[in-house]
Amino acid sequence: MKKLFLIIPFYIFAITSNAQTIVSEPEIGEAETEMVQTPIAIIPEPVSVLKKAGSFTLPENVSILTTRKEGLKQSIAFLSERITTATGKFVSTVTQANHPTIKLILNSQEDAQLGAEGYKLNVNPTQVVITANKPAGIFYGVQSFIQLFPSEIESKELVNNVKWKAPCVDVIDYPKLGWRGLMFDVARHYFTKQEVKQFIDAMVRYKFNLLHLHLTDDEGWRIEIKGLPKLTEVGAWSVKKVGTFGDFTPPAANEPRTYGGFYTQEDIKELVQYAQDRFVNILPEIDVPGHSLAVIASYPELSCTPEAVNYKVRSGEKIMDWSRGAPPLALVDNTLCPANEKVYSFLDTVLTQVAQLFPFEYIHMGGDEAPHNFWEKNEQVKQLMQREGLKTIPQVQAYFEKRVEQIVISKGKKFMGWDEILEGGVSPTAAVMSWRGMKYGIQAANEKHNVVMSPTDFAYLDYMQADVSTEPRVYASLRLNKVYQFNPVPASVNPQYVIGGQANLWTEQVYNIRQVEYMIWPRAFAISESVWSPADKKNWTNFIDRTEQHFKRLDQAETKYSPAIYDPIINVRRSADRQLMVDLTPEIDGLDIYYSFDNSSPDRFYPKYTTALQVPKDASMMRIITYRGKDVVGRLISIPVSDLQKRTK
């Protein structure tokens, strides 16, 4: 066997997306045992991973060699920071060395396979080499390399007694889509400049490259516009309310409007540069003509409705009636007036400055959920319809959208809106972000509009991801398993026009950055894989294995995330004889569920769930906990029987 041991370390093993470790004969040797024990858990799943024998160990002095530093500053800084912080090892950057620890190489001759964001990562026992055509590829290669180390590499402080080893691998990787986005709603609740940077730092770890900033809404205007001071003096501030958004009592006149904030133009420039350094573009969204109460509270003359002089920035009180579906009936008129020329002058001023601040080619102009009931009875709108030959209110909005697009184009930018802009007719050059399912995106792409897929049924990260007893109630649910099924380029679409995909985090019920993290992770893992990895690499079981490895990383990084995959899906129903029944369904394999109805807290010695439970007649509380073997993995979930009964109505 000794001769075999000498040969095998140089043999290359292939790994499929379904198997991240190699099973080898127990007597082969120490190097192979190490190899078996080291899982490869890169997210998003690379195009190709070849695992080799042996492992790379960080030396006490780590040298990073690059002959061209243009664009590599952030990759070097990230590598150095991760290594020095967690391991305490010394890191230096060199331009020449006989045998550097890590080589970052920009190809002198382009590798057509890799494109602008692809990379090759070669980890050998004594050296790591990352090659790419462009600096972005090096940056993403660095992210994958760091993910090969033990989870403690994510620590914010020195960690002792860890073997800083990474398995030897050859990785070839490049993205499926060029637009890989996350939308962050900073309008419903203001998040500081530092928190936006924190969001950027988190998203790039998983190879997202587009931050969609939702900057304006009924609850706040978040960007300084010179010459329009009331947008931030009035429009950025509301009354602080805590609880269930949308159900708040209307603020009293004497309640202070001190909750909120905005970004100065210098702040925006700083954020744009911070993002660009990390290969992220920022897409600004100015949401019009609906969702504009903050504008109208600031400048009521932009409304069709005389009562607008009394309007205030929304603090979470009810302003829409959704009982009849979309579009909603507005209780207050939160729309800009499409028949008022002052609106277009206002938008010209705003977009002149937005276009100068954001170098990205697109500006998103919203267009969603605009209520029509105030327009329908407005004389100015009726005159506009007669003058322009418009037959329907959707055509009125289409008139508005086309005029707004011309303003956007006049600033040297491309126009994008939510899929409602398709209603009533839209300019051939408008790009569409499809949120009401996939069908509008498919329609738009097949009509040769550029499309970004961000459908509610796969990519709305404000939806609940666990039982309502464990997190803030929102009107819909979206579990991780469903998110993982997201395919932004379905077979029925013209793929040439699907420029990307993204997930959206609306923040009505998200009050702080910790809850942002909870809502994003791990669902954004699934989104990253949907927009980066080849479709044939998708495998739920393997993805969950890697997700659990990344939970350890998030723990080390002190990043909050949802453990909902360990909680059962709870369905309540009535049997034929009207008995209250509870079905408990695990989201992942290998879990055991235990329960009680006697008001005590169950453990693994309590009854184990095997089939639908009939709730005892006099029970007042159901408690559930999930184990894997002897270890608790799920949260203790306590639900009053009265709440269970309400779920059947």
Disulfide bonds with the S-S distance in Angstrom:
Cys304-Cys337 2.07
